[in-house]
Amino acid sequence: MKSQSTINVYLITGFLGAGKTTLLNHLLKSLEGSRNVVIENEFGKASIDGNLIAKQYSQLYELNNGCICCSLDEELYDVLNVLAFSEQRPDNLFIETTGVADAGTVAEIFKREDVGKVFKLKKVICVADAETVEDYITETEETIRQIVISDLIIINKINFVSPEYVAKLESLMHSLNPFAEIILSADGKISIDALEGERQEKTPDISEIEQNFKHTNVHKIKTVTYKTENVYYRDYLMHALNVSLMIHYKQIYRIKGFVKFEGSNEKVLVQSTGKRLTFENYGTWEDDDPISELVFIGVGLEMAAVQRILRPAIKKVTNDKLKTMRLAIKGGI
Ligand SMILES: Nc1nc2c(ncn2[C@@H]2O[C@H](COP(=O)(O)OP(=O)(O)OP(=O)(O)O)[C@@H](O)[C@H]2O)c(=O)[nH]1
């Protein structure tokens, strides 16, 4: 392409677990052959999402020092600078924001004159999980802001709900943001044509909309990351997490991470969205003593509570293994 022409920017937003990475992977696959750069901003320090993006990009930048909307920091500007001055500019830049980001703040950057000379914000895309978005609209301020700021709303996971409910969601989205185009998808599969067209600069006045909603969990979302060298019992972990999701559905918005199970060297991706929990094989562990890591994202979460949930599912290190590990640390073996 165009070595010194502008870079098309697509800002992908949507609440935790809605399907942003799934959509991004679909878009990267569809645009294979173009120079596509990805900026991934993850909530919490752990770099799990970076591993989940299909390797179909020219370059991936992971910004894990907090939510880019809260700290519009040098990290993001540094990346934009690198891209602007690169010998061959990319065609497209995809920015996947965290599930709690205020995309409006990020979108503002591209209105700056200096930034606008190089980067053209083409679309703010909001991915909405058909199964959970209605609940999250009433419970979280983040969801409504993401819908309102967008030019394109993708109601994803429509395979989980009835066509009547999808129609209801379409009118709900339209009532919240009458300016946005609304499309439906399963597994983030949309036609690439949806990326065409110019950005819709008009957005609804959010203060008016917010008055109609009761927000109970505003700005309280946080992450708790639990790491262990021990292995998990598969069935116990599934049971423990399923029970927690049933009971604490309103508190735990997302669980994700990679774990090692007893008797297996498979690297297993554990994920929850809403009340759904999935375990998915993701290759094999390369380290001899891998660290299993689970990130819980939600409101009112405490490490002690997460430990209580996970403890019964963890196989304790035997005294022999501990002894061996201590000897190894001391350089005895
Ligand atoms: N059945 C079904 N599962 C889906 C669909 N879209 C996404 N998923 C699953 O939903 C989970 C979350 O998808 P992601 O793409 O990681 O969601 P995300 O918005 O990037 O998540 P965060 O970055 O944590 O906010 C994954 O297990 C996906 O495989 C869909 O249309 N149908």
The ligand as an SDF file (V2000), in Angstrom:
LIG
                    3D

 32 34  0  0  0  0  0  0  0  0999 V2000
  -20.5930  -19.6260   21.4900 N   0  0  0  0  0  0  0  0  0  0  0  0
  -20.0320  -18.4520   21.2060 C   0  0  0  0  0  0  0  0  0  0  0  0
  -18.9420  -18.0850   21.9000 N   0  0  0  0  0  0  0  0  0  0  0  0
  -18.3490  -16.9220   21.5470 C   0  0  0  0  0  0  0  0  0  0  0  0
  -18.8350  -16.1040   20.5000 C   0  0  0  0  0  0  0  0  0  0  0  0
  -18.0410  -15.0110   20.3950 N   0  0  0  0  0  0  0  0  0  0  0  0
  -17.0760  -15.1630   21.3520 C   0  0  0  0  0  0  0  0  0  0  0  0
  -17.2620  -16.3070   22.0400 N   0  0  0  0  0  0  0  0  0  0  0  0
  -16.4830  -16.8060   23.1800 C   0  0  0  0  0  0  0  0  0  0  0  0
  -16.6190  -15.8680   24.2450 O   0  0  0  0  0  0  0  0  0  0  0  0
  -15.4310  -15.8250   25.0230 C   0  0  0  0  0  0  0  0  0  0  0  0
  -14.9320  -14.3860   25.1190 C   0  0  0  0  0  0  0  0  0  0  0  0
  -14.5560  -13.9690   23.8110 O   0  0  0  0  0  0  0  0  0  0  0  0
  -13.3920  -12.8940   23.5940 P   0  0  0  0  0  0  0  0  0  0  0  0
  -13.3180  -12.6510   22.1350 O   0  0  0  0  0  0  0  0  0  0  0  0
  -12.1640  -13.2810   24.3000 O   0  0  0  0  0  0  0  0  0  0  0  0
  -14.0320  -11.6580   24.3360 O   0  0  0  0  0  0  0  0  0  0  0  0
  -13.3530  -10.2500   24.6740 P   0  0  0  0  0  0  0  0  0  0  0  0
  -14.4000   -9.2290   24.5350 O   0  0  0  0  0  0  0  0  0  0  0  0
  -12.1220  -10.0730   23.8500 O   0  0  0  0  0  0  0  0  0  0  0  0
  -12.9360  -10.4820   26.1800 O   0  0  0  0  0  0  0  0  0  0  0  0
  -12.0960   -9.4910   27.1410 P   0  0  0  0  0  0  0  0  0  0  0  0
  -10.8870   -9.0430   26.3750 O   0  0  0  0  0  0  0  0  0  0  0  0
  -11.7610  -10.3160   28.3200 O   0  0  0  0  0  0  0  0  0  0  0  0
  -12.9910   -8.3600   27.5040 O   0  0  0  0  0  0  0  0  0  0  0  0
  -14.4530  -16.7690   24.3490 C   0  0  0  0  0  0  0  0  0  0  0  0
  -14.5280  -18.0140   24.9950 O   0  0  0  0  0  0  0  0  0  0  0  0
  -14.9850  -16.8770   22.9230 C   0  0  0  0  0  0  0  0  0  0  0  0
  -14.6280  -18.0820   22.2970 O   0  0  0  0  0  0  0  0  0  0  0  0
  -20.0360  -16.5250   19.7940 C   0  0  0  0  0  0  0  0  0  0  0  0
  -20.5680  -15.8530   18.8970 O   0  0  0  0  0  0  0  0  0  0  0  0
  -20.5740  -17.7090   20.1880 N   0  0  0  0  0  0  0  0  0  0  0  0
  1  2  1  0
  2  3  2  0
  2 32  1  0
  3  4  1  0
  4  5  2  0
  4  8  1  0
  5  6  1  0
  5 30  1  0
  6  7  2  0
  7  8  1  0
  8  9  1  0
  9 10  1  0
  9 28  1  0
 10 11  1  0
 11 12  1  0
 11 26  1  0
 12 13  1  0
 13 14  1  0
 14 15  2  0
 14 16  1  0
 14 17  1  0
 17 18  1  0
 18 19  2  0
 18 20  1  0
 18 21  1  0
 21 22  1  0
 22 23  2  0
 22 24  1  0
 22 25  1  0
 26 27  1  0
 26 28  1  0
 28 29  1  0
 30 31  2  0
 30 32  1  0
M  END
$$$$
